[in-house]
């Protein structure tokens, strides 16, 4: 009893120690990640501001595009290009639908302007001509005349009057319209400012938290007043703007702080400066921290319960694993005993380590386990372990590709042998265990293959197929050639069909070879029933049958025969609560004068391939 009490105390101490250590780790982790919480909140807020900044850019693009369209509409509807410059000015005075333009005017070829109000001045922007030529429009910075800043920009598009004196039609666009579209509420802790190439405000926020707004003060003069951190300077911001780079920075002014994202607008060298107040970030951070602290307390309580449950599960699992390990050990011994009594080979594929582990490698007297890297079973190196016959090289390539790509292998038969030993036949099957491994078996089917070959030899010596009592291939070809080489003039329509049973391999693997033989015999009898009065039929081998239809009345009759074969050969076989539906795919060709058997067979085989890859259980007859 004292021993059990001592164990109980030890377990209690261990549990208490684990809970205490975990609590310390959790608290330490929460403290460590407080700064990460702040950074994450900042990142989320800045991402939202960046999205809003993109929305503002889209608004500006849309307004300028709309205004440019209005100018184009005026040129087109008023036929300005057919007028002289003087006639255009007169025409502009009477235009009422000017959109958001205060007034309209023209730019002469020498850069001088004249508007509908009689106001004249010079445009000295060296980019004017290039913008009109390349962008098909020109947008000015905020207009300044006699050192006096206006509240307008100029938008122009190309205009060539018939007297050749002009190069553009323009309108004065009030920037107050931009402000009405992009401003947030006065109490918003996030705001935006749009600055032109010279540093003048195209849109200055009306937020009470904005530091800008002093009339005539350029943006670059304004930001000289602020304190910057992390190596940020006014010169660096200017350099980014001059080179049209996006950037972020934090600054303080007095007791307040702001987080800024600046982004080129895509018009001249205009920039959007998006701001977030430090107070807004602190508020959101504190909200998250309060929630996280509450979660910490709940997590510690939950952790105590979980640790206790885990220890109980651990103890139970230990007992289960110990018992299962004993069972697995017994099964492994049984497995090795079975392997020692068979010539079948078990293999496991490890895709992660790119290797194959082979058990009972090539016979009961050989090494019981062998690990082979993928490189050493490559088709060019296979001779190190086994060899196969040249006509099976492509089959081995398929097996190798399936193994190395983690694909399953279904009922592939291949001859293999070690050097200085006899050929043995193996049927290979494998299944996918998970994304990194497959398992399979090389079933020794040498005796079965020998019997099959003996039957083929008997069938070849005989006129008929041993199993189905139909013509074998050799004698069918003789009959076919007699028909093709006959001097008799062909009447009606003749055709050659290849009939391939769908799902036969699946039925053979599911129910066994005896059922497979039964299916072949039934299928042969059905083909005889449909075509006994019109042709010659044969089994070419496996689940492939052939039919020569002689001189029927028309092509419709051939279609009728093919459809009858599709219908009658479709049957569902059921045994031991398992079912497989076997059908038939048929490829046919109309026999024409001077065609030989090789040509006919190839066309029919191509027709069968078309059916197999489009709609199994149907037919296609080539009439080309």
C-alpha positions as CSV (number, residue, x, y, z in Angstrom):
1,X,0.0,0.0,0.0
2,X,2.9,2.3,0.8
3,X,4.4,1.6,-2.6
4,X,1.1,2.7,-4.3
5,X,0.9,5.8,-2.2
6,X,4.5,6.7,-3.1
7,X,3.7,6.2,-6.8
8,X,0.6,8.4,-6.4
9,X,2.6,11.1,-4.8
10,X,5.3,10.9,-7.5
11,X,2.7,11.2,-10.3
12,X,1.0,14.1,-8.5
13,X,4.3,15.9,-8.2
14,X,5.1,15.3,-11.9
15,X,1.7,16.5,-13.0
16,X,2.0,19.6,-10.8
17,X,5.5,20.3,-12.1
18,X,4.3,19.9,-15.7
19,X,1.4,22.2,-15.2
20,X,3.6,24.8,-13.5
21,X,6.3,24.7,-16.2
22,X,3.6,24.9,-18.9
23,X,2.0,27.9,-17.2
24,X,5.4,29.7,-17.0
25,X,6.0,28.9,-20.7
26,X,2.5,30.2,-21.7
27,X,2.8,33.4,-19.7
28,X,6.3,34.0,-21.1
29,X,5.1,33.4,-24.6
30,X,2.2,35.8,-24.2
31,X,4.5,38.5,-22.9
32,X,6.9,37.8,-25.7
33,X,4.2,38.2,-28.4
34,X,2.6,41.4,-27.1
35,X,4.8,43.4,-29.4
36,X,3.9,41.0,-32.2
37,X,0.2,41.7,-31.5
38,X,0.9,45.4,-31.9
39,X,2.8,44.8,-35.2
40,X,0.0,42.6,-36.5
41,X,-2.6,45.2,-35.6
42,X,-0.5,47.9,-37.3
43,X,-0.1,45.6,-40.4
44,X,-3.8,45.0,-40.6
45,X,-4.6,48.7,-40.3
46,X,-2.0,49.7,-42.9
47,X,-3.3,47.1,-45.3
48,X,-6.8,48.6,-45.0
49,X,-5.4,52.0,-45.5
50,X,-3.5,50.7,-48.6
51,X,-6.8,49.3,-49.9
52,X,-8.5,52.7,-49.4
53,X,-5.6,54.4,-51.0
54,X,-6.2,52.2,-54.1
55,X,-9.8,53.2,-54.1
56,X,-8.9,56.9,-54.0
57,X,-6.5,56.4,-57.0
58,X,-9.3,54.7,-58.9
59,X,-11.7,57.6,-58.1
60,X,-9.1,60.1,-59.4
61,X,-8.5,58.0,-62.6
62,X,-12.2,57.7,-63.2
63,X,-12.8,61.5,-62.8
64,X,-9.9,62.5,-65.1
65,X,-11.0,59.8,-67.6
66,X,-14.6,61.1,-67.5
67,X,-13.4,64.7,-67.9
68,X,-11.1,63.8,-70.9
69,X,-14.1,62.0,-72.4
70,X,-16.2,65.2,-72.1
71,X,-13.5,67.1,-74.0
72,X,-13.5,64.5,-76.7
73,X,-17.3,64.6,-77.0
74,X,-17.2,68.4,-77.3
75,X,-14.7,68.1,-80.2
76,X,-16.7,65.5,-82.0
77,X,-20.2,66.9,-81.5
78,X,-19.2,70.6,-82.2
79,X,-17.0,69.6,-85.1
80,X,-14.2,71.7,-83.7
81,X,-11.5,70.3,-86.0
82,X,-13.4,71.8,-89.0
83,X,-13.2,75.3,-87.5
84,X,-10.4,77.8,-87.2
85,X,-8.9,78.6,-83.8
86,X,-10.9,81.9,-83.6
87,X,-14.1,80.1,-84.5
88,X,-13.4,77.4,-81.8
89,X,-13.1,80.1,-79.1
90,X,-16.4,81.6,-80.1
91,X,-18.0,78.2,-80.1
92,X,-16.7,77.3,-76.6
93,X,-18.4,80.4,-75.1
94,X,-21.8,78.9,-75.9
95,X,-21.2,75.4,-74.6
96,X,-23.3,74.7,-71.5
97,X,-22.5,71.0,-70.7
98,X,-18.9,71.3,-69.5
99,X,-19.0,68.6,-66.8
100,X,-16.9,69.8,-63.8
101,X,-14.8,72.2,-66.0
102,X,-15.0,75.8,-64.9
103,X,-14.3,77.0,-68.4
104,X,-12.8,75.8,-71.7
105,X,-10.0,77.0,-73.9
106,X,-7.4,76.1,-76.6
107,X,-3.7,75.6,-76.5
108,X,-1.9,77.2,-79.6
109,X,1.0,75.5,-81.3
110,X,3.5,77.8,-79.5
111,X,2.2,76.8,-76.1
112,X,0.1,79.9,-75.4
113,X,-3.4,79.5,-74.2
114,X,-6.7,81.3,-74.6
115,X,-9.9,80.4,-72.8
116,X,-13.6,81.2,-73.4
117,X,-13.4,83.9,-70.7
118,X,-10.7,85.8,-72.7
119,X,-7.9,84.8,-70.2
120,X,-4.5,84.1,-71.8
121,X,-1.3,82.7,-70.4
122,X,1.7,80.5,-71.4
123,X,2.2,76.8,-70.6
124,X,5.9,76.2,-69.9
125,X,5.7,72.5,-69.1
126,X,8.3,70.7,-71.3
127,X,6.2,67.5,-71.1
128,X,3.2,69.0,-72.8
129,X,3.8,67.8,-76.3
130,X,5.0,64.3,-75.3
131,X,1.9,63.8,-73.1
132,X,-0.4,64.9,-75.9
133,X,1.4,62.6,-78.3
134,X,1.9,59.5,-76.2
135,X,-0.9,59.6,-73.6
136,X,-3.5,61.5,-75.8
137,X,-4.0,63.9,-73.0
138,X,-2.2,66.3,-70.7
139,X,-2.8,67.0,-67.0
140,X,-1.1,69.9,-65.3
141,X,-0.1,70.3,-61.7
142,X,-2.0,72.9,-59.7
143,X,-2.0,76.1,-61.8
144,X,0.2,79.0,-60.5
145,X,0.1,82.4,-62.1
146,X,2.3,85.3,-60.9
147,X,3.3,83.2,-57.8
148,X,-0.3,82.9,-56.9
149,X,-1.6,79.4,-56.3
150,X,-5.1,78.6,-57.8
151,X,-7.5,75.8,-57.0
152,X,-7.5,74.3,-60.4
153,X,-5.6,72.0,-62.7
154,X,-5.7,71.9,-66.5
155,X,-6.8,68.8,-68.5
156,X,-6.2,68.8,-72.2
157,X,-6.6,66.5,-75.2
158,X,-5.3,66.9,-78.8
159,X,-7.2,69.3,-81.1
160,X,-6.0,70.2,-84.6
161,X,-8.1,73.0,-86.1
162,X,-8.3,73.4,-89.8
163,X,-6.0,76.5,-89.8
164,X,-3.3,74.4,-87.9
165,X,-2.9,77.0,-85.1
166,X,-4.0,74.8,-82.2
167,X,-2.8,71.5,-80.7
168,X,-5.2,70.9,-77.8
169,X,-8.6,71.6,-76.2
170,X,-8.4,72.1,-72.4
171,X,-10.6,72.7,-69.4
172,X,-10.0,74.2,-66.0
173,X,-10.9,71.5,-63.4
174,X,-11.5,72.5,-59.8
175,X,-9.6,70.4,-57.3
176,X,-12.3,70.9,-54.8
177,X,-14.3,68.3,-56.7
178,X,-11.5,65.7,-55.8
179,X,-11.7,66.7,-52.1
180,X,-15.5,66.2,-52.1
181,X,-15.0,62.7,-53.4
182,X,-12.1,61.6,-51.3
183,X,-12.6,63.2,-47.9
184,X,-13.5,61.3,-44.7
185,X,-15.4,62.6,-41.7
186,X,-13.7,65.3,-39.6
187,X,-13.3,62.9,-36.7
188,X,-11.6,60.2,-38.8
189,X,-8.3,59.0,-37.4
190,X,-7.2,57.9,-40.8
191,X,-6.9,60.4,-43.7
192,X,-5.4,61.0,-47.1
193,X,-3.5,63.8,-48.8
194,X,-2.9,64.0,-52.6
195,X,0.2,66.0,-53.5
196,X,1.2,67.1,-57.0
197,X,4.7,67.1,-58.6
198,X,5.6,70.5,-57.0
199,X,4.4,69.5,-53.5
200,X,1.1,71.4,-53.6
201,X,-2.0,69.8,-52.2
202,X,-4.5,68.5,-54.7
203,X,-6.6,67.1,-51.9
204,X,-5.9,68.2,-48.3
205,X,-7.8,66.2,-45.7
206,X,-10.3,68.0,-43.5
207,X,-9.7,65.6,-40.7
208,X,-9.1,67.3,-37.3
209,X,-6.1,65.0,-36.9
210,X,-4.3,66.2,-40.0
211,X,-1.3,68.6,-39.4
212,X,-1.6,70.1,-42.9
213,X,-3.8,72.7,-44.2
214,X,-2.0,76.0,-43.8
215,X,-2.6,78.0,-46.9
216,X,0.3,78.2,-49.3
217,X,2.5,75.8,-47.3
218,X,4.0,73.1,-49.6
219,X,4.0,69.5,-48.5
220,X,7.8,69.3,-48.4
221,X,8.0,72.4,-46.2
222,X,5.4,70.8,-43.9
223,X,7.1,67.5,-43.3
224,X,10.4,69.3,-42.4
225,X,8.7,70.0,-39.1
226,X,8.4,66.3,-38.0
227,X,10.6,63.9,-36.1
228,X,11.4,60.6,-38.0
229,X,12.6,57.2,-36.8
230,X,14.4,54.1,-38.1
231,X,16.7,56.1,-40.4
232,X,13.8,57.8,-42.3
233,X,14.7,61.3,-43.5
234,X,12.9,63.9,-45.7
235,X,15.6,63.4,-48.3
236,X,14.9,59.6,-48.4
237,X,11.1,60.3,-48.9
238,X,11.9,62.8,-51.7
239,X,14.2,60.3,-53.4
240,X,11.5,57.7,-53.3
241,X,8.9,60.1,-54.7
242,X,11.3,61.3,-57.5
243,X,11.9,57.6,-58.4
244,X,8.1,56.7,-58.0
245,X,8.7,54.2,-55.2
246,X,6.1,53.2,-52.6
247,X,7.1,53.5,-49.0
248,X,6.1,53.8,-45.3
249,X,7.3,55.7,-42.3
250,X,6.4,56.9,-38.8
251,X,6.8,60.4,-37.5
252,X,5.9,62.4,-34.4
253,X,4.8,66.0,-34.1
254,X,4.4,67.4,-30.6
255,X,2.8,64.6,-28.6
256,X,1.1,62.9,-31.6
257,X,2.4,60.2,-33.9
258,X,1.3,59.1,-37.4
259,X,2.0,56.0,-39.6
260,X,2.2,56.9,-43.3
261,X,2.0,54.9,-46.5
262,X,2.9,56.9,-49.7
263,X,2.1,55.5,-53.1
264,X,2.4,57.0,-56.7
265,X,-0.9,58.0,-58.2
266,X,0.3,57.2,-61.8
267,X,-0.5,60.8,-63.0
268,X,2.7,62.9,-63.5
269,X,4.5,62.5,-60.2
270,X,1.4,62.9,-58.0
271,X,1.4,60.9,-54.8
272,X,-1.2,59.7,-52.3
273,X,0.0,60.0,-48.6
274,X,-2.3,57.9,-46.4
275,X,-2.1,58.4,-42.6
276,X,-3.1,56.5,-39.5
277,X,-3.0,58.1,-36.1
278,X,-1.0,56.4,-33.3
279,X,-3.9,56.7,-31.0
280,X,-6.1,54.6,-33.3
281,X,-3.4,51.9,-33.3
282,X,-3.0,52.0,-29.5
283,X,-6.7,51.7,-29.1
284,X,-7.0,48.6,-31.3
285,X,-3.9,47.1,-29.7
286,X,-5.3,47.5,-26.2
287,X,-8.5,45.8,-27.2
288,X,-6.6,42.8,-28.6
289,X,-4.4,42.7,-25.5
290,X,-7.4,42.6,-23.1
291,X,-8.9,39.8,-25.1
292,X,-5.5,37.9,-25.1
293,X,-5.1,38.3,-21.3
294,X,-8.6,36.8,-20.8
295,X,-7.7,34.0,-23.2
296,X,-4.5,33.4,-21.2
297,X,-6.4,32.7,-18.0
298,X,-8.8,30.4,-19.8
299,X,-5.9,28.7,-21.5
300,X,-4.0,28.0,-18.2
301,X,-7.2,26.5,-16.7
302,X,-7.8,24.5,-19.8
303,X,-4.2,23.4,-19.9
304,X,-4.4,21.9,-16.4
305,X,-7.4,19.8,-17.5
306,X,-5.7,18.8,-20.8
307,X,-2.4,17.8,-19.1
308,X,-4.3,15.6,-16.7
309,X,-6.2,14.0,-19.6
310,X,-3.0,13.6,-21.6
311,X,-1.3,11.8,-18.8
312,X,-4.3,9.4,-18.5
313,X,-4.3,8.8,-22.2
314,X,-0.6,8.3,-22.2
315,X,-0.8,5.6,-19.6
316,X,-3.7,3.9,-21.4
317,X,-1.9,4.2,-24.8
318,X,1.3,2.7,-23.3
319,X,-0.6,-0.4,-22.3
320,X,-2.4,-0.6,-25.7
321,X,0.9,-0.2,-27.6
322,X,2.6,-2.7,-25.5
323,X,-0.1,-5.3,-26.2
324,X,-0.3,-4.4,-29.9
325,X,3.5,-4.6,-30.2
326,X,3.3,-8.2,-29.0
327,X,0.5,-9.0,-31.5
328,X,2.5,-7.4,-34.3
329,X,5.6,-9.3,-33.4
330,X,3.7,-12.6,-33.6
331,X,2.2,-11.6,-37.0
332,X,5.7,-10.6,-38.3
333,X,6.9,-14.1,-37.4
334,X,3.9,-15.6,-39.2
335,X,4.5,-13.4,-42.2
336,X,8.2,-14.4,-42.4
337,X,7.2,-18.1,-42.1
338,X,4.7,-17.7,-45.0
339,X,7.3,-15.8,-47.1
340,X,9.7,-18.7,-46.6
341,X,7.2,-21.1,-48.0
342,X,6.3,-19.1,-51.2
343,X,8.0,-17.7,-54.3
344,X,5.8,-14.6,-54.2
345,X,7.7,-11.4,-53.6
346,X,6.4,-8.5,-51.4
347,X,7.7,-5.0,-51.9
348,X,7.2,-1.6,-50.3
349,X,7.9,1.8,-52.1
350,X,9.2,4.8,-50.1
351,X,8.7,7.8,-52.3
352,X,10.2,10.2,-49.7
353,X,13.5,8.3,-49.5
354,X,13.2,7.1,-53.2
355,X,13.8,3.5,-52.5
356,X,12.1,0.0,-52.7
357,X,12.2,-2.5,-49.9
358,X,11.8,-6.1,-51.3
359,X,10.9,-9.0,-49.0
360,X,11.6,-12.7,-50.0
361,X,13.8,-11.4,-52.9
362,X,13.5,-13.9,-55.7
363,X,12.7,-17.1,-53.9
364,X,12.7,-18.7,-50.5
365,X,16.4,-19.5,-50.5
366,X,17.5,-16.0,-51.2
367,X,18.0,-13.0,-48.9
368,X,14.7,-12.2,-47.0
369,X,14.9,-8.4,-47.3
370,X,16.7,-6.1,-49.8
371,X,16.6,-2.3,-50.0
372,X,17.1,-0.9,-53.5
373,X,17.4,2.8,-54.4
374,X,15.3,4.0,-57.4
375,X,18.4,4.7,-59.4
376,X,19.4,1.0,-59.3
377,X,16.1,-0.3,-60.7
378,X,16.1,2.2,-63.6
379,X,15.5,0.4,-66.9
380,X,19.1,1.1,-67.9
381,X,20.5,-0.6,-64.8
382,X,18.0,-3.5,-64.2
383,X,20.5,-6.2,-65.2
384,X,22.2,-5.8,-61.8
385,X,19.2,-7.6,-60.2
386,X,17.1,-9.3,-62.9
387,X,16.6,-9.2,-66.7
388,X,13.5,-9.3,-68.8
389,X,12.9,-10.1,-72.4
390,X,13.5,-7.3,-75.0
391,X,9.8,-7.3,-76.1
392,X,8.9,-6.5,-72.4
393,X,11.2,-3.4,-72.1
394,X,8.3,-1.0,-72.5
395,X,6.3,-3.0,-69.9
396,X,9.1,-2.6,-67.5
397,X,9.3,1.1,-68.2
398,X,5.6,1.4,-67.3
399,X,6.2,-0.5,-64.1
400,X,9.2,1.7,-63.2
401,X,7.3,4.9,-63.9
402,X,4.3,3.7,-61.8
403,X,6.6,2.8,-58.9
404,X,8.6,6.0,-58.9
405,X,5.5,8.3,-59.3
406,X,3.6,6.6,-56.5
407,X,0.9,5.2,-58.9
408,X,-0.9,1.8,-58.4
409,X,-0.1,-1.2,-60.7
410,X,-2.9,-3.4,-61.8
411,X,-2.4,-7.0,-63.1
412,X,0.8,-6.4,-65.2
413,X,2.5,-9.7,-66.2
414,X,6.2,-9.8,-67.1
415,X,8.9,-12.4,-67.4
416,X,12.0,-12.0,-65.1
417,X,15.1,-14.0,-64.3
418,X,18.4,-13.6,-62.6
419,X,21.6,-14.3,-64.5
420,X,22.2,-18.1,-65.1
421,X,18.7,-19.0,-63.9
422,X,15.4,-19.9,-65.6
423,X,12.7,-17.5,-66.7
424,X,9.9,-17.0,-64.3
425,X,6.6,-15.1,-64.9
426,X,5.3,-12.6,-62.3
427,X,1.9,-10.8,-62.0
428,X,2.5,-7.4,-60.4
429,X,-0.1,-5.5,-58.4
430,X,0.3,-2.6,-56.0
431,X,-1.9,-0.2,-54.1
432,X,-1.4,3.3,-52.8
433,X,-1.0,3.5,-49.0
434,X,-0.6,7.2,-48.7
435,X,1.1,10.1,-50.6
436,X,4.6,8.8,-49.7
437,X,4.3,5.0,-50.1
438,X,2.8,2.1,-52.0
439,X,2.9,-1.7,-51.3
440,X,2.7,-4.5,-53.8
441,X,3.3,-8.1,-54.6
442,X,5.0,-10.0,-57.4
443,X,2.9,-13.1,-57.7
444,X,4.7,-16.1,-59.3
445,X,2.4,-17.1,-62.1
446,X,5.0,-19.2,-64.0
447,X,2.9,-22.4,-64.0
448,X,-0.3,-20.5,-65.1
449,X,1.7,-18.9,-67.9
450,X,3.2,-22.2,-69.1
451,X,-0.3,-23.7,-69.3
452,X,-1.6,-20.6,-71.2
453,X,1.3,-20.9,-73.7
454,X,0.6,-24.7,-74.1
455,X,-3.0,-23.8,-74.9
456,X,-1.9,-21.2,-77.4
457,X,0.3,-23.8,-79.1
458,X,-2.6,-26.3,-79.2
459,X,-4.9,-23.6,-80.6
460,X,-2.4,-22.6,-83.3
461,X,-2.1,-26.3,-84.3
462,X,-5.8,-26.5,-84.3
463,X,-8.2,-24.6,-86.6
464,X,-10.2,-23.4,-83.7
465,X,-9.5,-21.5,-80.4
466,X,-9.3,-24.1,-77.6
467,X,-11.5,-22.3,-75.2
468,X,-14.3,-20.7,-77.3
469,X,-14.3,-23.0,-80.3
470,X,-14.2,-20.0,-82.6
471,X,-11.6,-19.7,-85.4
472,X,-8.2,-18.8,-84.0
473,X,-6.4,-15.8,-85.5
474,X,-4.3,-17.8,-88.0
475,X,-7.3,-19.5,-89.6
476,X,-9.4,-16.3,-89.5
477,X,-6.7,-14.5,-91.5
478,X,-6.8,-17.3,-94.0
479,X,-10.5,-17.0,-94.4
480,X,-10.2,-13.2,-94.6
481,X,-7.5,-13.3,-97.3
482,X,-9.6,-15.8,-99.3
483,X,-12.5,-13.4,-99.2
484,X,-10.3,-10.4,-100.1
485,X,-8.6,-12.2,-103.0
486,X,-11.7,-13.7,-104.5
487,X,-12.4,-13.0,-108.1
488,X,-16.0,-12.7,-107.4
489,X,-17.5,-9.2,-107.7
490,X,-18.5,-8.1,-104.2
491,X,-22.2,-7.4,-103.6
492,X,-23.7,-5.1,-101.0
493,X,-21.5,-3.9,-98.1
494,X,-18.8,-5.9,-96.2
495,X,-17.0,-4.9,-93.0
496,X,-14.5,-6.1,-90.4
497,X,-15.1,-5.6,-86.6
498,X,-12.7,-5.9,-83.7
499,X,-14.7,-6.6,-80.5
500,X,-13.0,-5.8,-77.2
501,X,-14.6,-6.8,-73.9
502,X,-14.7,-3.9,-71.4
503,X,-13.9,-4.6,-67.7
504,X,-12.9,-8.2,-68.5
505,X,-9.7,-7.9,-66.5
506,X,-11.6,-6.5,-63.6
507,X,-14.0,-9.5,-63.7
508,X,-11.1,-12.0,-64.1
509,X,-9.3,-10.5,-61.0
510,X,-12.5,-10.2,-58.9
511,X,-14.0,-13.7,-59.6
512,X,-11.0,-15.7,-60.7
513,X,-9.9,-17.4,-64.0
514,X,-12.7,-19.9,-64.1
515,X,-15.3,-17.2,-64.2
516,X,-13.1,-15.4,-66.8
517,X,-13.1,-18.5,-69.0
518,X,-16.9,-18.7,-68.6
519,X,-17.3,-15.0,-69.6
520,X,-15.2,-15.6,-72.8
521,X,-17.2,-18.7,-73.7
522,X,-20.5,-16.9,-73.2
523,X,-19.3,-13.9,-75.2
524,X,-18.3,-16.2,-78.1
525,X,-21.7,-17.9,-78.1
526,X,-23.4,-14.5,-78.2
527,X,-21.3,-13.3,-81.1
528,X,-22.2,-16.5,-83.0
529,X,-25.8,-15.9,-82.3
530,X,-25.8,-12.4,-83.8
531,X,-23.5,-13.0,-86.8
532,X,-24.0,-16.7,-87.7
533,X,-25.9,-15.8,-90.9
534,X,-23.7,-12.9,-92.1
535,X,-20.1,-13.6,-91.4
536,X,-17.0,-15.3,-90.0
537,X,-15.9,-14.9,-86.3
538,X,-12.8,-15.6,-84.3
539,X,-11.0,-15.1,-81.0
540,X,-7.7,-13.3,-81.5
541,X,-6.6,-13.9,-78.0
542,X,-7.3,-12.5,-74.5
543,X,-10.6,-10.7,-74.6
544,X,-10.4,-9.6,-78.2
545,X,-12.7,-11.1,-80.9
546,X,-13.0,-10.5,-84.6
547,X,-15.9,-10.6,-87.0
548,X,-16.0,-10.5,-90.8
549,X,-19.4,-9.4,-92.0
550,X,-20.0,-10.4,-95.7
551,X,-22.1,-8.6,-98.2
552,X,-25.0,-7.3,-96.2
553,X,-27.6,-5.0,-98.0
554,X,-26.4,-1.6,-96.7
555,X,-24.5,0.3,-94.0
556,X,-27.6,0.5,-91.8
557,X,-27.5,-3.3,-91.5
558,X,-23.9,-3.0,-90.3
559,X,-25.0,-0.5,-87.7
560,X,-27.8,-2.8,-86.6
561,X,-25.4,-5.7,-86.2
562,X,-22.9,-3.6,-84.2
563,X,-25.7,-2.3,-81.9
564,X,-27.0,-5.9,-81.3
565,X,-23.5,-7.0,-80.3
566,X,-23.2,-4.0,-77.9
567,X,-26.6,-4.9,-76.3
568,X,-26.1,-8.7,-76.1
569,X,-22.6,-8.6,-74.7
570,X,-23.5,-6.2,-71.9
571,X,-24.0,-8.3,-68.7
572,X,-23.5,-7.9,-65.0
573,X,-21.9,-10.8,-63.2
574,X,-22.5,-11.3,-59.5
575,X,-20.7,-13.6,-57.1
576,X,-20.1,-13.5,-53.3
577,X,-21.8,-10.0,-53.0
578,X,-19.4,-8.6,-55.6
579,X,-20.6,-7.4,-59.1
580,X,-18.8,-6.5,-62.3
581,X,-20.5,-5.3,-65.5
582,X,-18.8,-6.6,-68.7
583,X,-19.6,-4.8,-72.0
584,X,-18.1,-4.5,-75.4
585,X,-16.4,-1.7,-77.4
586,X,-16.4,-2.3,-81.2
587,X,-14.2,-0.7,-83.9
588,X,-15.1,-1.4,-87.5
589,X,-14.1,-0.6,-91.0
590,X,-16.0,-0.8,-94.3
591,X,-14.0,-3.1,-96.7
592,X,-13.3,-1.5,-100.0
593,X,-11.7,-2.8,-103.2
594,X,-7.9,-3.5,-103.1
595,X,-7.6,-3.3,-99.3
596,X,-5.4,-5.9,-97.6
597,X,-5.8,-7.5,-94.2
598,X,-3.1,-5.5,-92.5
599,X,-4.6,-2.2,-93.7
600,X,-8.1,-3.3,-92.7
601,X,-7.0,-4.4,-89.2
602,X,-5.1,-1.1,-88.6
603,X,-8.2,1.0,-89.5
604,X,-10.5,-1.1,-87.3
605,X,-8.0,-0.9,-84.4
606,X,-7.9,2.9,-84.7
607,X,-11.7,2.9,-84.7
608,X,-11.7,0.8,-81.5
609,X,-9.2,3.2,-79.9
610,X,-11.5,6.0,-80.6
611,X,-14.4,4.2,-78.9
612,X,-12.3,3.3,-75.9
613,X,-11.2,6.9,-75.4
614,X,-14.7,8.5,-75.9
615,X,-17.5,6.2,-74.9
616,X,-16.9,2.5,-74.0
617,X,-19.7,0.1,-74.7
618,X,-20.5,1.6,-78.1
619,X,-19.2,1.2,-81.7
620,X,-17.6,3.2,-84.5
621,X,-17.4,2.1,-88.1
622,X,-14.8,3.8,-90.4
623,X,-16.2,4.5,-93.9
624,X,-13.3,6.6,-95.2
